[in-house]
């Protein structure tokens, strides 16, 4: 029988699951050069070990959120954790690039855990305690991202060991959810998951990311690059048209433009790009220019990781005094400063450590507030939809960063890669600070379709 007698135990377990789902994204970043050498593939191909998980998360997040609305969020959470475990085992056992990427695709489905967990939390805790619960779950993005980099440093040069550890963490999360988390019996709300929409989103994103990541090798004006870019535009247009005509689309297009969520949507996209662009470039620079081992790269990223953890956990009390959008704007500004610092100076350990401190504070603050910023102004029935859109665009931005970084590093160099991340973070700061003003303008609301 359903009971709400242990709501905070459930929130704690869900927070652990969200952290594990986020951890798998960043844990491979310092290991990409090692995997590149072990698998004997070029950097633009090895970058897909990161991109595949992010891309999978971008597609699975709204799809699994919809399945949660239809069939219950708890069974979908357990399924996502099961896929994380299966993907970790596959990647750990792989000796070639293809099965590693396949395993990473399965792992990426765990990105959907945040909006699903938020949906359950909204059922479990009181209205007065809801901001604290939402803040704790949102903070797990920073906790998981920082924890992934720490874990990579601790395992040194052993990607196989990393994947086995992820297997254990995923299995622990799955067991805890089964034992602790409960959900009221749900009636089916009607409709069905938009599988066609998921296929279209996956198709245009793959075409776009392939064009960006391989453009420098194939030539930016070559037929394959231009063909993939054209296919991405065409498939995206088809997706938008079909989404507007579908009763239960994968992503509600009006939600992307809704004045209540658009600031968080833009900030999430740009911050995802800025974070992954910065840490992937830093990892490559440390190993290529400073001769750092994977363990040393983990040490360079340690201040970033620890401060992401600390600031994410402290952001909840701050959100009681300051608007979530203001915290996102302030955090994004710090991320821009850190990336610009590295664009100017990245040839010494002191520069990497100093910028890493600023980056950790900025990302910890921004990521913890983003989830609240995305859902605080929408009605409860649309919490999962708003959270799903926000998670989707954040992961799309991260996916673009993996492809863009590989292309820019192969061509223009690390300084330009850091510069692109700084520009994205600065634009995110503008979006964060401007969000409160947009919310106060009633005539900017987007009409919902009848």
N, C-alpha and C positions, 0 to 999 in steps of 0.2 A: 504494500500500500504506500502511496506517495505521502511524504511527510516533509515539513519545512523545519524540523527540529534542529537540524545541523546546517544552517545556511552558510555559515562562514567556513565550516569544514569543506563544503562543496566548492565554495569560491577559492579556497586555498588549493584544492586539488586541480581545479580548472586553471588556476594561475600557473601551476607547475606544468600542466600539459601545454599551455600556450608558450611558456618559456622554452620547452623542449622543441616545439614546432618551429619557433623562431631560431633557436640555437643551430639547427641543422643548416640554415641558410648561410650564416657567416663562418661556420667552423671550417669550411673548405677553402676560404679565401687565402690564408697564408700557405696552404698546401698546394695551390694551383701550379707553381713552378715545379714542385716535386712530382706531382702527377703528370705534368707535361714531360718531364724527363723519363719517368718510369714507363709511361705509355708510348713514348717516342712520337709525339704529335706536336704540331705548331701551337703557338700561344692562342691564336684565334680559334683553334679547335678545342684546346684545353679549357678555354673560357666557358665553353658550353656545359662543363661540369657544374659551374655556378649558374649559368643562364637557364639550364634545363629545369632546375628546381624552382627558380623564380618564375619561369614561364608557366610551369605546372601549377604553381600557387595562384598565379593571376587568373587562370581559367577555372581552377577548382573552387576558389573561394566563393564566388557568387553561386556556382552550381550546387555546392554542398550546403551553402546557406539556404538555398531554395529547398533542397531535400530535407533540411532540418525543419523548415516551416511545414512541410507536407507530412513527414513521418516521425518527427520528434528529433530534437537536437542531440540528445544523449546517444542514441544509436549511431548517428552520423559521426559524432566525435569519436566513438570507439572504432568505427570503420576507418576514419582518417589516421588514428594512431596505429591501427593494424597495418595500414599501407606504409606508414613510416617505418615500422619494424621490418616489413618485407623488403622495402627498398634499401634499408641499411644493410640487411643480410646480403642482398644481391650485389651491392656496391663493394662490400667487404670481400666477397668471393671472386670478384671480377679481375681479369688480367688484361683486358683490352678496353678501349674507350667506349664502345657501344653499350655493353652491359652496365658500365659505371653510370652513363647518362640515363639508361633505363631505370636504374635504381634511384637516381636523383629525381627523376620524374615522379616516381612513387612517393619519395620523401616529401616532395613539394606540396602534396595534397594537405599536409599538416598546417599549411599557412591559413587554412580556413578555420582553424580552431578559435581564433580571437572573436570573430563575430558570432560564432555558435555559442561560445562561453558567455559572451555578453547577453545573449538572448536568455540563457538559463539563469544568469545572475539577476536579470530583471524580474524573473519569476520568484526567485528565492528570497531576496532581501527586501527590507522595508524601503519605502520611498525616501525616508531620511538617510538611510545608509547606502542608497544606490550610488551617489557620487563617489563614495569611498571604494565601493566594490568595482565600479567602472575604472577608477583611477588605478587600482591595484592590477586589474587585468591589462589595462593599456600599458602600465609600467613594464609588464613582462616582455614587451617588444624590445625595450632597452636592455632588460636583464638577459634575455636570450641572445640578443646580438652581441652584447659584451661577453657573456659566458661562452659563446661559440669561439671567440678569438682567444680567450684564456685557455679553453680546452685544446685548441689547435696547438698553442705553444707548449702545453704540458705533454702532449703526445709526441712532440718533436717531429721527426721526419716520417712518421708512420701513418699514412692515410688508412691502411687496413685496420689498425688499432682504433683510429677515430671512428670508423664506421661500426665497429663492434661495440664501442661505448655508446654510440647513438642507438644501437639496437637495444642495449640494456635500459637506457633512459626511456626510450619509447615504450618498452614492455612494462616498465614500472608505472609510467603514466597511464597506460591502458588498464592495468590491474587496479590502480587507485580509483579511476573513473568508474569502473564496474562496481567496486565495493562501496564507494562513498556517494557518488552523484546520483540524485534522483530527479525525476521530472514528472509533472502531472500527466495523466493520460490525455492524449491529444486526439481530437477528431480531425480527420483529414479536411483541409480547408478547400479542397477542390483544385483542379488544374494539374499540371504535370511539369516536370523539370524541362527546361529549354535546352535539350541536348543539341539541337541544330545550332542554336546560338553559341553554345560552348565550342562546337566544331569551327564555326566561323571566326570566333575570337582567337582560338588557337591558331588557325590558318593564317590570319593576317598578321598576327604577332610573330609567328615563325618566319614568314616572308620578310617582314621588316627587320627583324634581328639578324637574319642571315645576310641581308643586303648591307647592313651597317657593319657587322663583324667581318665580313669577307670582302667588303668594298675595296679596302686598300690592297689586298692581294690580287683580286680579279681586275681592278681598275674601276674607278667610280663611274665611268661612262661606258663600261663594257655591257654587252647585251644581258649577261646573267644578272648583274647588279641592277640595271634599269628595269629588267623584266620582273625581278622580285619586288622592287619598289612599286612598280605599277600594279602588280598583283596585290600587294598590301593595301594600296589605296582602294582598289576595286572591291576587294573582299570586305574591307572596313565599311565601305558605302553600302554594300549589300546587307551587312550585319545591322547597321543603323536602321535601314528601311524595314527589315523584317522584325527588328525589335519593337518598332513603333506599332506594328500590326499584330504582334503576338500578345495573347491575353496575359501570360505570365512569363515575361522575357527574362533572360539570364541577368541582365542589368536594366533597370528602369532608366531609360535615357533622360527623362525629366529630372531624375535624382542627381544626375551628373551636373545639371545646371541650376538646381534648386538653390535659391539664395541662402537657405539655411545650412547647406552642406558644401557649396561650391568652394568656399575658402579652404575648408579642410581637404577637399578633393585635390585642389591645385597644390596646396602645401605638401600633402602626402606624396604626390607624384614627384615633386622637385626634391623633397628631402630624401626619398628613397634613392633617387639618382645621386644626390650629393654624398650620402653616406657610403654607398657601395663604390662610387667613383673614387672617393678619397682613400678608402681602406685597401681597395685592390691595387691602386697605383702605388700607395705607400709600401705595400707588401712587395711589389715588383722592384721598386727602387731600392728597398733595403737589401734584397737578395742580389740584385744585379750590380748596384753601384757600391754598396758597403760590404758586400760579401757575407751577409748575415745568413745564419742557418734558420730553419723554421722555428726552432726554439727562441732564437734571438729576435725573429720577427714578432713572435708572441710577446716577448718582453717589450719591444717597441710599442706594441699595441696595448700593453697592460694598463697604462694610465687611462687610455681611452675606455677600455673595457670596465675597469673598476669605477670610474666616474660615471659611466653610463648606468651601472648598477646602482650606485649610491644616489645619484640625482633622480633617477627614475622612481626610486622608493620614497624620496622626499617630496616628489612633485605633488602628491595627493594633498598634503596640508597647504601647499602654495596655491592650489586651485580653489581653496576656500576663500582666499584673499584676492586673487587675481583671475581675470578671465582666461579661460583655456587658450583662446586665440592670441592673447597677449603673450602668454608663455611660449606658444609656438613661434611667434614672431621674434621674441628675444632669443630663444634657442637657435632658430635658423640664422640669426645674425652672427651668433658665435661660431656656428658651423662655417659660415662664409669667411669669417676671419681666419679660422684654422686652415681652410683650403687655400686661401690666398697666401697665407704665411708659407705653406708648403710649395705653392707655385713659384714663390720668390726664392725660397731657401729650403732645399731638401737633400743637401749633400753632407749632412753631419748628424750624428746621433742626437745632439742637443736640439736641433731643429725638429726632428721627428718626435722627440719626447715633449717638447714645448707645445707644438701644434696638437699633439695627441691629447694633452690635458684639456685644451680649449674645445677640441672636437667632442670629447667625452661629455663635458658639461652641456654643450649645445644639443647633442643628440639625445642625451638622457632627458633633458627638459622638454624638448620638442616632441619626442615619441610618446612620452607619458601623457602629454596633454592632447595629442592628436585624436585619440579614440574618443575622449570626452567631447572635443570640439565637433566631431563628426555627428554625434548622436544627441547632443544635449538640446537641440532645438527642433527635433522631429518628434512626432507622436510615437508612443510606445509600440504600436503595431508595425512601425517601419524601422525599428531599431536594427534588426538583422540586415535589412536592405541597405540602410545607410552605412552600417559598419562594414558590410560586404563590399560596397562600392569603394569605401575609403581604403580597405585592405587591398582591393584589386589594383587601384591606381598606384598605391605605394609599391606594390610588387612589380607593376609594369615599369615604374621608374627605376627600380633596382635592376630589372632585366635589361633595360636600355643602357644602364651604366656599365654592365658587364660587357655588352657588345661595343659600346662607344669607347670604353677604356682600352680594350684590346686593339681597336682600330687606331686610336690616337697614339697610343704607346708605340705601335709599330711604325707610325709615320712621323708625327710632329714631336713626340717626346713627352716626358713626364710633366714638365712645367705646364704645357697646354692641357693635359688631362686634369691636373689639379685646378687649373683655371676654369675649366668647364664646370667642375664641381662647385667652385666658389660662386660662379654666376647663377647656378641653379639654386643654391642656398640663399643667395641674396633675393632672388625672385620669390622664394618661399617666405622669406621674412616680410616682404611687401604684402603677400597674400594673407599672412597671419594677422598683421597689424590692421589690414584693411577689412577683415572679416566682420569685426564688430560694427563698423560703420555701415556695411552692406546690410547687415541684419536689421538695422534701425530704419531702413528705407522701405516702407511697405509696398510701394509701386514696383519694386524690382522683383516681386515674387513671380515664379514661373507657373503658369496655369497648368493644373493637372489635367490629363486627358479624361474625357467623360467615360 
